[in-house]
């Protein structure tokens, strides 16, 4: 009886151990299946169709709202209501931008994003899978962009800052989890929105603080402008990402031009153009060897391809 009793206890302990071990594993597996941000090697047909629909609709939502409020002010709301660039021009902060340069940046970015969406409808399974890998983050970015614009034009700058920070976390997660994808994805979905979001934290934050045009606010602006350079150099030299360097240099130019046109005798426009120049030079230093390496690789592959075709 003692032996039977011991066997029963052993069996019970074994079953208990399996249950304890299996439940977390099962829970993790189930969470991975339903988590839209989890990494996957491939995607089902239904998932691809879902990404096609949600990606297109969210992109159109962000595009239409951004375009509409570029030229129009909202009709509702308690606080002052202005269009995007009316808000920008109303507050003479240290991060006020030139709306022409910034608008060109966004027009090009939306066009590139349209090209990314087209890859979801590609006949190449590899391209479709690559586009789907970043789809959830891109959809969330579009929703955050929509929410930010709706809050910003209604002068709800505190809530708008929260949205920007959340999107910065979303896009940073996307960047570090998917740093090596093709440029058609990286520039349109990752580095372009991330560069804007980082600068927008300062842009909207400078408007949000009390007395944004005061001397103290401008002194802090003179300090924080260098953060753009440090952020860009980090990606240029550690990740060889010249797209981040170029994007941030363009946005620095937008700040520099606006500050110069507002006040010639000031430090901010000098600092902004210095940041722009340093980032642009660093971008060229990294981009030129990368382009030469690509051409060399293609030239080396060409004879092999020719031989294979002849055979």
Phi, psi and omega in degrees: 000325181296319180296319179296318180297317179295321179297320179294320178295319179297316180297318179296318179296320180296316179295321178297319179296317180297319180295317181294322180284323187284325184298313177298320179295318179295318179297318179296317180296317179294319179296321179296326181291322184266348181284114182290345182263000180289147179285136178224146179285326181213171182227143179288166180298319180295321178295318179298317179298319178298316178296320179301315184289308185291322179296313181296314182294316181293322177295316178297323178299311179295320181295310184295315181295317179296317180294317183297313184277000169289329184246348185232152175259151178289155180263350183243168178114154182270321183277171180306137184245123181216162174289174184302309186278341170293321175297315180301315184281339182289327182253114182274068182273175179286351180241016175300136186252157169283119189290336180291311180295316181295323179293320177298319178303313183287327177297313178298319181296317179295323178296315178298322178292327174297322176295322177298315180298325179299331180290339174294337180258013181289155175279350179273120180297323180298315179294321179296317179295318178298319179293323180289330182303324183256006187298318183296316178296322180293318178299315179296321177301317180297319178294320177294320178298317177300312181296319180299312181299316180299323180280319185297314183290345178259012176065025175267067191290329178296312177294324178297321178295320178299317179297318179298316181296318178297320178291326176298319176295317179300312183287328176294319176299317178299316183297310187282341176270335181226064185277345191250022181281169182301155185297331180295333176272312188299312183292320185280322190255331188252287190290323180297304177296324182294318178299315179297316183297320179297313180292324181294334175300317178285320183299305179288324180297324178294328177284325187292324187291153177297142179052061186295341182260006181287165182299319181298317180297321180289325177296316176297324176297320177299331180277312187290339180299332179287342176298328178296318179294313179300319180296316180293317180296327178302312182286327181294313188269331180270330182243001182053035184263091180286343178292321177296317179298317181292316180300314181291329177292324178294315180292327174295323176296321178299320177291315183299315180297315180298317181292324179293317181291335179280314185208112183291317181273087181196163182269332191297318181291328176294315179296318182296317179290329175295315177300316179301313183295315181298315180294322181293316179296316179297324177297315180296319180301323180273322187288320184296310176300324179296320179292319178296321179296321179294316179296320179296318179297319179294321180294324179289328180283334185302312178299323179296317178296321180295317179296320180296321179293322180292324178290000000 
